[in-house]
Amino acid sequence: MKQRPYRGNGCLQERLSDEICRRQVQDRDVRSRGEKRRQRAQNLAGAAINTMADRSASQIDQSARKRDLLDGPREFRASRKDR
Protein backbone atom coordinates (compact mmCIF):
# COMPACT_ATOMS: atom_id res chain seq x y z
CA MET A 1 0.00 0.00 0.00
CA LYS A 2 1.37 3.36 -1.00
CA GLN A 3 1.66 5.75 1.92
CA ARG A 4 0.59 9.30 1.30
CA PRO A 5 0.96 12.34 3.53
CA TYR A 6 -1.99 13.23 5.68
CA ARG A 7 -2.46 16.69 7.19
CA GLY A 8 0.93 17.46 8.49
CA ASN A 9 3.59 15.00 9.57
CA GLY A 10 3.26 11.29 8.92
CA CYS A 11 0.87 9.28 6.82
CA LEU A 12 -2.71 8.27 7.51
CA GLN A 13 -1.66 4.77 8.57
CA GLU A 14 0.77 6.15 11.17
CA ARG A 15 -1.82 8.57 12.51
CA LEU A 16 -4.39 5.79 12.87
CA SER A 17 -1.85 3.56 14.57
CA ASP A 18 -0.97 6.34 17.02
CA GLU A 19 -4.65 6.97 17.75
CA ILE A 20 -5.31 3.28 18.39
CA CYS A 21 -2.36 3.09 20.78
CA ARG A 22 -3.54 6.21 22.60
CA ARG A 23 -7.04 4.79 23.04
CA GLN A 24 -5.68 1.49 24.34
CA VAL A 25 -3.72 3.37 27.00
CA GLN A 26 -6.85 5.35 27.93
CA ASP A 27 -8.84 2.13 28.21
CA ARG A 28 -6.22 0.62 30.52
CA ASP A 29 -6.35 3.74 32.71
CA VAL A 30 -10.14 3.58 32.95
CA ARG A 31 -10.05 -0.11 33.90
CA SER A 32 -7.41 0.49 36.57
CA ARG A 33 -9.50 3.33 38.02
CA GLY A 34 -12.49 0.99 38.13
CA GLU A 35 -10.41 -1.63 39.91
CA LYS A 36 -9.25 0.94 42.47
CA ARG A 37 -12.84 2.04 43.08
CA ARG A 38 -14.00 -1.57 43.44
CA GLN A 39 -11.23 -2.32 45.93
CA ARG A 40 -11.97 0.84 47.93
CA ALA A 41 -15.70 0.03 48.03
CA GLN A 42 -14.94 -3.50 49.18
CA ASN A 43 -12.64 -2.18 51.93
CA LEU A 44 -15.30 0.27 53.11
CA ALA A 45 -17.95 -2.47 53.11
CA GLY A 46 -15.62 -4.77 55.04
CA ALA A 47 -14.99 -2.09 57.65
CA ALA A 48 -18.72 -1.48 58.04
CA ILE A 49 -19.38 -5.21 58.40
CA ASN A 50 -16.65 -5.48 61.04
CA THR A 51 -18.31 -2.81 63.18
CA MET A 52 -21.63 -4.69 63.10
CA ALA A 53 -20.15 -8.16 63.61
CA ASP A 54 -21.55 -10.52 66.23
CA ARG A 55 -18.71 -10.64 68.76
CA SER A 56 -20.14 -13.75 70.44
CA ALA A 57 -19.56 -15.79 67.25
CA SER A 58 -16.23 -17.46 66.56
CA GLN A 59 -13.69 -15.85 64.24
CA ILE A 60 -14.39 -18.53 61.62
CA ASP A 61 -18.12 -17.80 61.68
CA GLN A 62 -17.50 -14.06 61.54
CA SER A 63 -15.21 -14.36 58.53
CA ALA A 64 -17.66 -16.72 56.74
CA ARG A 65 -20.53 -14.29 57.32
CA LYS A 66 -18.44 -11.36 56.11
CA ARG A 67 -17.39 -13.25 52.98
CA ASP A 68 -21.04 -14.15 52.25
CA LEU A 69 -22.10 -10.51 52.63
CA LEU A 70 -19.31 -9.22 50.39
CA ASP A 71 -19.92 -11.86 47.70
CA GLY A 72 -23.68 -11.30 47.62
CA PRO A 73 -26.44 -13.84 47.05
CA ARG A 74 -25.55 -16.93 45.02
CA GLU A 75 -28.31 -16.20 42.53
CA PHE A 76 -26.71 -12.91 41.48
CA ARG A 77 -22.99 -13.77 41.55
CA ALA A 78 -22.89 -14.92 37.93
CA SER A 79 -24.49 -11.72 36.64
CA ARG A 80 -22.16 -9.32 38.48
CA LYS A 81 -19.91 -7.30 36.20
CA ASP A 82 -17.00 -7.02 38.64
CA ARG A 83 -16.39 -10.78 38.85
N, C-alpha and C positions, 0 to 999 in steps of 0.2 A: 504494500500500500504506500502510495506516495504521500509524504508528509508535506503539508502546506502551512505557511504561517497563519496564525490566528490571533488577531487583535493584540498586538504587542509581542512580547517574547514568547518563544516556544510554539509548538504546534498544538492543534486541537487535541490530539491523542495525549500529549503530555499534560495539558490542562485538565482533561478528564481524569487522568490517572491521579494527579495531585488532589483533585476534588474528592475522588473516591477515598483516598488515603486520609484526607482531613475528616471526612464523615465517619470513617471507621474509628478514628481516635475519639471523636465526639461521642460516638455510641458507647465506646468503652468507658468514657468518663461518666456518662449517664448511668450505666449499669453499676459502676462502682459506687456512685452516690446512692443508688437504690439499695445496694447491699449495706452501706453504712447506716442508712435510715432503718432498714429492717433489723439490723443488729442492735441499734440504739433502742428501737421500740421493744425488742425482745428483752433487753436489759431492764428497761423501765417496767415492763410487765412482770418480770421476775422479781424485781425489788418490791413491787406492790403485792405480789403473792406472798413474799416472805413476811411482810408485815401482818398479813391476815392469817398466817399459818396456824394450824392447831398444834400448840406446843406440847399437848399431852400425847400426840402421836409420835411414833418412832421416826428417826431420821429417814429410814428407808421409805416409810409411808409418806412422809412429807415430800420427799423428792419425787416419788411416783405420782402423787397428786399434782405437784407443780408441773411435771413433764406432761401430764394429761391436759392440764389447763393451757399450757403453751402450745401444744400440738393441735388442740381443738378436737371437735367430735370426729369419730372415725368416718362418718358418712361424708364429711366435707373435705377431708385431707387430700383426696385425689384431685379435687377441683381447685385447690389453692394454687395461686400463681407463683408464690414464693418458694415452692418446694419442687 
